[in-house]
Amino acid sequence: MDSVRVLLTVLTFAVASAVLATPLDTAYDFLYAVERGDGSTFLETLTESLGLQLTGQLEQLRQIALSDQSIAERLQPRFGITQWDLENLSPEELLGRILEGVNLHPAIDVVEEEMSMSGRDADVTLYWDSGGSLSFTMVWEESCWRISGSDLFSMLFQ
């Protein structure tokens, strides 16, 4: 009987943890993914449609670069992606390589947070001492907050 009680307690805690996640948690998960060059976690923070769009674009980039050696060579200095990477890495791993070159202020240095929520939508802005900021728009999707837009995307994927 005690093992059942322990199992129920663990399950209750796990469900409560998922429900208590806020848009701020998602914003920080996103920042930590960028800091670690973790393409998989990065994609998990995005809405399904945005994640599919991004992986589709990475796959198109891969196909174009593999068909034209000069394009593949131009990816090396900008993103650190080699011909071998294009031929062998998954979209998540390619994204991770791109994220390794992103130079953001560390998440631990955030000094102010703003969040507003309305129904299934949320806006989050994080501020650093240096005067820099990063904004996110989010939507409640698949029982968690997912990023549907950010001013960082225009800098990363122009």
N, C-alpha and C positions, 0 to 999 in steps of 0.2 A: 504494500500500500504506500510506503514511503517513496518508492521509486516513481510511482504514478504521480504523487504530489510534487516531487522534484521536477519531473518532466513537464507537468502543467505549469509550474512556476517559470521554468525556462522558456516555454512556448509563449506564455503571457508576456514575459519581458521582451522577447524577440518581436512580438507583434506591436507592443507599446513603443519600442524603439523605432520601428519603421514608421509608425503613425506620427510620432513626435518630431520627425525630421522636418526641418524648416527650409525655406528657400535659401537662407544663409548657409545651412549645411551643404546644400548643393553647390553654392558659389565657392565655398572652401574646397569641396571635393574637386571641383573644376581646377582651381588654382594649384592644388597639390598634384593633380594629374599633369598639368603643364610643367610644374617644377621637376617632377620625376621622369618626364618624357614617357608617360604611360598612356598610350593611345587607346587602349581598351577602356580604361576608366574614364578617359576624356569622352569617348563616345557614349558611355553609359549615362553621363550627365546631360546629354542632349536629348531633345525630343526624338521620337522614332523617325519622323520625316526628315529632320535635319541630319541625323546620323546616317540615314540611307543616302541622302543627297551628298554628304561629305565622302562617304566610302565610294559612291559612284564616281565622283570627281577624281578621287585618288586612283581608281581603276582606269579611268580614261587617261589620266596622266601617265600611268604605267604603260598602257597600250601605245600611246603616242611616242613616248620616250624609247620604248623597245623597238619601234619601227623606224626611228630616226636617231642614230647615234649622236648627232650634234646636240639634240635636245637633252639626251641623257647626260652628256658632258656638262651642260649648263646647269643641271640640277645639283651637281656636286658642290660648287662654291656657295650657292644660295641656301640649300637645305641639307647638305651633307649626305645626300643620297647617291649611292654608287650604282653602277650597272648591275652588280651582284644583288644589291638590295632590291632593285626593280624586278629582277628575275625570281627572287626567292622569298621575299618577306610578304606577310599578309598585309591587308590594308591597315589593320591596327598597328602592326609593327612599323610600317612606313610612316603612319601618322606620328608614332612615338619618335621616330628619327627627326621628323620636322619639328616636333615640340621641343626636342633637345636644343634647338637653336633659338627658341623664343626666350627673350630676355625680359621677364616680368619681375617686379618687386616681389620678394617672398611673402607668402600669405601671413607669416608670423608678424610681419611689420605693418599690417593693417592697423590704422589708428581710429577709424570711424566706420560705422556701417549704417546704411539706411535701407529700410525695407518697407514696402507697402504691398498690401494684399487686397484683392477684390475678387471674391468668388474663387474661380479656378486659375486666376492670373496673379502674378506677383512681379514686382520690380525690385531689384537689389542693386545698390551701388556701394562699392568698397573704396575707401580713401586711404592713401599713404601719407606719411609726414612730408614727403618730397613734393606734395601737391598733386601727384598723380591719382587717377581714379579709374575704376573699371565698372561698367554697368551691365546688368543682365536683365533680360525679360524672361519670365518663366511661366510654365503652365503645369497644372496638376495632371499627370498622365501616368497610367499604369501604377497607381497608388503611391506616387512620389513626385516630387518637384523636378521638372526637366527644363533645361535651358532651351529657349526657342530663338534667342537672339542675344548678341553682345556686341559692343563696339570693338571688342578685340578681334572679331572675325574679319572685319574689313582690313585690319592690319596684317593678320595672319595669311589670309587666302585671297589676296588681291590679284 
